[in-house]
C-alpha cells in the first residue's frame, strides 16, 4: 500500500484513498515502469524505459571504448541493472543450497564391478 500511495501522489497527483475502487484499479494497471509499486513487484520493472535506454547508451559507449582500446568488445563493462543484482542473488542462493545439500547428503560407495 505504501508504494501505491506514493505512486498515486507522484504520477497522478491524487490520494489513493480519494479514488474510487474501479478507477484505482485502472490507475494501478497504468503505472509506468519505474514506479515504486512495479519496482516492488519485480526488479525487471524497477527502471523506467528512459533509464533503461540511457543504460543501453552507456553500455554502447563502454563497448565502443573497449573496441577502440583492444579491437574487441569482449570484457567490456556493462551498467548494472536491478534485474542483474536480483539474478546474481538468486544464483548465489541456488549455489548455497546445492552446497548444503551436497554436504548433508549421506554418500555411499558404489561398486561398479
N, C-alpha and C positions, 0 to 999 in steps of 0.2 A: 504493500500500500504506500509506503514511504516514497518509492520510486515513481509510482503513478501520480501521487500528489505533486511531486516536484516537476514531473514532465508536463502535467496539465498546466501548471503555472508558467513553466518555461516556454512550451510550444504553443499553447492555446490561450494563455493569459486568463485562465478561469480556475476557480477552485473545483477540485474533483467532486466535492460534496454538493456543489451547486448545479451539477449537470444531471439530467435525467438518465436513468439506467440505460435505455436503448441508445441514447446519444453517447454516453460514456463508452459503451462497447464499440461504437463506430470510431470514436476518437482513439481508443486504445489500439484498435486494429490499424489505424492510420499513423501511428507513431513512426517517426523516421529512424533509420539505422543510426546508432549513436545515442539514442535516448537512454535514460537511466534504466527504464523498465526493460527494454530489449537487451541492454548490456547485462542486466541481472539474469536474464533467461539464458543467454548464450554468449560466450566470448566471440563467436563469429559475427555477432551483431553489435559489438561494442563500439566500433568506429563508424562514423558517418561515411557516406560514399565519397565525400570530398577528402576526408582524412585518408581514406584508403587509397584514393587516386594520388594524393601527394606522396604517400609512402611508395607507391609504384614508381613515381617520377624519381624519387630519391634513389630507389633501387636501380633504375636505369642509369642514373648518374654514377653510382658506385660501380656498376658493371662496366660502364664506358671508361672510367678512370683505371680500373683493373686491366681492361683490354689494352689501353694505351701503354700502361706500365709493363705488362707481361706478355702481351699478344695472346691472351687467353682470359676468359671471364671466370674460369674455374677458381674457386675460393673467394669470389667477390662477396663482400659483406652485404647484408640484407637488413632492412629495418624490421625490428621485431614487432610483430602484431600480437594483440591479446590472444588470438587463437593459437599462436606459436607457443606462448607461455603455457596455455592450457594443455596443449598436446604433449609438451615436454613433461609436465607434471603427471599426466596420465601414463606416459611411457615409463617414467621413474617408478610410479606406484605399481605398475604391472611387473617391472623387474624386481621390485622388493617382494612382491607376493610370490613370484616364481622362486626367488632365492629362499624365502622362508619355507615354501613347500618342499624344496629340494633338501633343505637342512632338517626338516622334521619328518621326512618320509623314512620309513624303515626299509632299507635296501637289502636284497638277498642276492647272493651269488647265483648265477645261472650256469649250470653245466651244459655246455653245448657239444659234448662229445660222448 
